[in-house]
Amino acid sequence: MIKRLATGLLATAALGAIALAAPATAYAATTAAPAAATTAATGSSGYDYSENWGHYFSSNHRAKSRGWIGVEWDHHQKWNRVDVRGKLYDLDHRTYKQGGKCAYVKFAVHHFGDGGNKWYDGKSYKYCNAGGAKHFAFSKHKVDSVRVKVCQIGLHSSYPTRCGDWEYLYTAESE
């Protein structure tokens, strides 16, 4: 009888310990999983900030872009490097005679210490192949904001048209 009672008490204590440990383990697993998933999905290990961005479109939805941004700060938090990667999709299946245009994406960057509206052209990419996509990547230093705009552009033109809105990919305040 005493042996059964002792075994029952030990089993109850063990179940209680498991029950108390389970929520902590489950909480740790759920809070760690998104960070691990983001790192695995983007290959962003080593970045202080990283995030997928897009899908952003031209105003007529015949061009789109999406991608990833990563920001790495020096250990004194005085400068950074911003890496942007992505794809530009040409969704305009019209011929050029029918008014078809190429896909176009442009980036603007704002540097530390620059005035409020002092944006600089980051990079721009053009892609002319309906149904296809072009990969792109670039890096900038000492950047506190990055934004993107998706447009269309004529095959031989220098002026984009049908632009969507500026979309912010990163601001230093968001970290």
Solvent accessible surface area in square Angstrom, and as a share of the most:
residue,aa,sasa,rsa
1,M,187,0.83
2,I,143,0.73
3,K,168,0.71
4,R,197,0.72
5,L,111,0.55
6,A,46,0.36
7,T,82,0.48
8,G,36,0.35
9,L,116,0.57
10,L,131,0.65
11,A,52,0.41
12,T,91,0.53
13,A,67,0.52
14,A,52,0.41
15,L,121,0.60
16,G,32,0.31
17,A,60,0.47
18,I,111,0.56
19,A,63,0.49
20,L,146,0.73
21,A,55,0.42
22,A,51,0.39
23,P,85,0.53
24,A,66,0.51
25,T,90,0.52
26,A,56,0.43
27,Y,150,0.57
28,A,56,0.44
29,A,60,0.46
30,T,89,0.52
31,T,70,0.41
32,A,61,0.47
33,A,54,0.41
34,P,79,0.50
35,A,67,0.52
36,A,63,0.49
37,A,59,0.46
38,T,54,0.31
39,T,53,0.31
40,A,87,0.68
41,A,80,0.62
42,T,18,0.10
43,G,56,0.53
44,S,6,0.04
45,S,88,0.57
46,G,66,0.63
47,Y,51,0.20
48,D,86,0.44
49,Y,43,0.16
50,S,27,0.18
51,E,87,0.39
52,N,89,0.46
53,W,16,0.06
54,G,37,0.35
55,H,89,0.40
56,Y,54,0.21
57,F,69,0.29
58,S,2,0.01
59,S,69,0.45
60,N,48,0.25
61,H,116,0.52
62,R,84,0.31
63,A,0,0.00
64,K,39,0.16
65,S,0,0.00
66,R,93,0.34
67,G,12,0.12
68,W,13,0.05
69,I,1,0.00
70,G,0,0.00
71,V,0,0.00
72,E,64,0.29
73,W,39,0.14
74,D,22,0.12
75,H,160,0.71
76,H,117,0.52
77,Q,116,0.52
78,K,151,0.64
79,W,105,0.37
80,N,0,0.00
81,R,76,0.28
82,V,1,0.00
83,D,17,0.09
84,V,1,0.00
85,R,100,0.37
86,G,11,0.10
87,K,52,0.22
88,L,0,0.00
89,Y,36,0.14
90,D,4,0.02
91,L,59,0.29
92,D,4,0.02
93,H,135,0.60
94,R,83,0.30
95,T,78,0.45
96,Y,116,0.44
97,K,202,0.86
98,Q,123,0.55
99,G,32,0.31
100,G,7,0.06
101,K,61,0.26
102,C,0,0.00
103,A,0,0.00
104,Y,30,0.11
105,V,0,0.00
106,K,52,0.22
107,F,2,0.01
108,A,5,0.04
109,V,2,0.01
110,H,18,0.08
111,H,52,0.23
112,F,66,0.28
113,G,85,0.81
114,D,43,0.22
115,G,44,0.42
116,G,69,0.67
117,N,147,0.75
118,K,108,0.46
119,W,56,0.20
120,Y,92,0.35
121,D,132,0.69
122,G,8,0.08
123,K,93,0.39
124,S,56,0.36
125,Y,37,0.14
126,K,64,0.27
127,Y,40,0.15
128,C,44,0.26
129,N,85,0.44
130,A,45,0.35
131,G,57,0.55
132,G,20,0.19
133,A,36,0.28
134,K,73,0.31
135,H,135,0.60
136,F,13,0.06
137,A,65,0.50
138,F,16,0.07
139,S,55,0.35
140,K,50,0.21
141,H,100,0.45
142,K,113,0.48
143,V,0,0.00
144,D,24,0.13
145,S,13,0.08
146,V,1,0.00
147,R,40,0.15
148,V,0,0.00
149,K,36,0.15
150,V,1,0.01
151,C,0,0.00
152,Q,1,0.00
153,I,5,0.03
154,G,18,0.17
155,L,67,0.33
156,H,172,0.77
157,S,42,0.27
158,S,88,0.57
159,Y,172,0.65
160,P,41,0.26
161,T,60,0.35
162,R,150,0.55
163,C,44,0.27
164,G,14,0.14
165,D,113,0.59
166,W,75,0.26
167,E,59,0.27
168,Y,121,0.46
169,L,10,0.05
170,Y,4,0.01
171,T,33,0.19
172,A,29,0.23
173,E,146,0.66
174,S,70,0.45
175,E,93,0.42
